[in-house]
Amino acid sequence: MTIRVWSYLSEYEKEHADIIDAVETVFSSGKLMLSASVRGFEEEFAAYHGVPHCVGVDNGTNAIKLGLQALGVGPGDEVITVSNTAAPTVVAIDAVGATPVFVDVRADDYLMDAEQVEAAITDRTRCLLPVHLYGQAVDMRPLRELAAKHNLLILEDCAQAHGARHHGTLVGTMGDAAAYSFYPTKVLGAYGDGGATTTSDSEVARKLRRLRYYGMEDRYYVVEVPANNSRLDEVQAEILRRKLGRLDEYIADRRAVAQRYAEGLEDTDLELPQVAENNEHVYYLYVVRHPRRDDILRRLRTYDIELNISYPWPVHTMTGFAHLGYRQGSLPVTEKLAGEIFSLPMYPSLSIDIQDKTISALREVLKTL
Ligand SMILES: Cc1ncc(COP(=O)(O)O)c(C=O)c1O
C-alpha cells in the first residue's frame, strides 16, 4: 500500500458516527445556508481564540482577500509578505488590487525574517502579512513594533497554524485580523472547503459579513461593492464545530508524530524542523531539508512512499507573478530552500507503523547517497 503524505480515511473511520451526525443535523434542520451551524461555529471558534468576532467564509484564500478588503487594503497599497508560502497567500493580495512585496525567510525555521521587514517599508506600505507556515508562528514582536511605528495593519495568515502559540499567545490574536483555511488537510480541516476571518474590531467584522454576502447588510440590499458570495457552508460549519472540540487532541497527536520522527532521524544528516524559542509548533507539516532532496525522493518511490514538497517554486519565481519584477537570486534563502525541502507524512491519525516505515526507508535511502 502506498504511503501518502496525508490521508483522512483513518480519522474518518474513527469519527464516522459524529461526522455523519453532523451532516444529518444540518440536512434535517430545514435551514441549509448561513444558519445555526455557521453561527455556532463562528462563536465557538472566536471563543477558542478569545476574540470577539469570527466570520466564516468559503475558503482560506477568500478569508485573506476579504480580510484585506475589510481592513481597507486595496489598489495602490503594498502588502509585505513572504515568497515561501502557499501561492494563495499572494493570490489573495493580488485579488484586492494591492501589490505583494516579499522579504526573505530565516534559514533555520523558514519563516518571515522580521529583520528584513523595515527595509521593505515604503510610503505605499499598508499592511504586514506574516504567514505562520508549517504550524509555527512568525516572530510577531518586532512586526508589531514596526506596525506601530509606521502605522501599518497586520493580517496574520493562520491557514497552517490553528492552535499554534507564540510566547504563550495563540496565533490569530496578534494583529488586526487573521485568516484561516479549513481545507481538509489543515490542522482543523473540514470535509470540503472552508475558511474564516477573525478580528477584534467590530467595524471590520461588520464589513466582513457584508463582503461575504454580496455586499448586503440586509437581504436584497447591497451597501458595499466590490463584494463576493463567500459563505461558509452550513454542513462544513457543523463538521468544524465537532472537530473544534478535538483540536487540542489533534495537535497533541501531531506533536507525538513529530517527536517520533525526531527521535528516529536525529542522527542522520537530514535537517529536522527547528522550533523557534517561545513557539509551540502544531506540525501542520513536518518539513525536513537535505541538499540531495531530489535523489532522496526518487529513491523513496521504490519503497512506495510519496512525499510532498511545500513548496517547490517560490511564489516570486512563478510566471503568474513575473510582473512583480523579482529576479532569480533576489530571495536567496527562499530559493535555496525550494530545492532542498520535503515533507514527511503528517496527520493526527497516522499509524505508528507508517511512521516507522517512513523512518526506516529514509534511513536506508540516506545510506545509499
Ligand atoms: C498559508 C496558506 N494560506 C492560504 C491558503 C489558502 O487556503 P484555501 O486553500 O482554503 O483557499 C492556504 C491553503 O492552501 C495556505 O496554506
The ligand as an SDF file (V2000), in Angstrom:
LIG
                    3D

 16 16  0  0  0  0  0  0  0  0999 V2000
   -0.5290   29.5430    4.0650 C   0  0  0  0  0  0  0  0  0  0  0  0
   -1.8040   29.3960    3.3130 C   0  0  0  0  0  0  0  0  0  0  0  0
   -2.5300   30.4880    3.0110 N   0  0  0  0  0  0  0  0  0  0  0  0
   -3.6930   30.4130    2.3440 C   0  0  0  0  0  0  0  0  0  0  0  0
   -4.2000   29.2050    1.9310 C   0  0  0  0  0  0  0  0  0  0  0  0
   -5.4760   29.1740    1.1530 C   0  0  0  0  0  0  0  0  0  0  0  0
   -6.4590   28.3990    1.7340 O   0  0  0  0  0  0  0  0  0  0  0  0
   -7.5900   27.6750    0.8450 P   0  0  0  0  0  0  0  0  0  0  0  0
   -6.9510   26.5510    0.1130 O   0  0  0  0  0  0  0  0  0  0  0  0
   -8.6060   27.2340    1.8430 O   0  0  0  0  0  0  0  0  0  0  0  0
   -8.1360   28.7230   -0.0790 O   0  0  0  0  0  0  0  0  0  0  0  0
   -3.5030   28.0300    2.2360 C   0  0  0  0  0  0  0  0  0  0  0  0
   -4.0080   26.6960    1.8510 C   0  0  0  0  0  0  0  0  0  0  0  0
   -3.8210   26.2180    0.7910 O   0  0  0  0  0  0  0  0  0  0  0  0
   -2.2650   28.1270    2.9210 C   0  0  0  0  0  0  0  0  0  0  0  0
   -1.5540   27.0410    3.2250 O   0  0  0  0  0  0  0  0  0  0  0  0
  1  2  1  0
  2  3  1  0
  2 15  2  0
  3  4  2  0
  4  5  1  0
  5  6  1  0
  5 12  2  0
  6  7  1  0
  7  8  1  0
  8  9  2  0
  8 10  1  0
  8 11  1  0
 12 13  1  0
 12 15  1  0
 13 14  2  0
 15 16  1  0
M  END
$$$$
